[in-house]
Amino acid sequence: MSMITMEELKSSMCKWPIGDPRKKKTFLFCGAGREEGGSYCEEHSAMSRRGFNAAPTTQEDTTKKAA
């Protein structure tokens, strides 16, 4: 992940925010290439769908929960 400032952010880049927006010097964006039609890269798109703190789920995890 190549973190970038708001000034460096381009429309083709992932807009996932990193850090505290009240601290301009340390508030950055992911900057990786974004998915077509979205605002985030593949990794951050997946995170946005499953939630920040949710661990990635696998088929094995789903099977264990059902048992």
Secondary structure, DSSP 8 states (H G I E B T S, - for coil): ---B-GGG--TTB---EES-TT-TTT-EE--SB--TTSSS-HHHHHHHHH-SS-----HHHHHHHH-
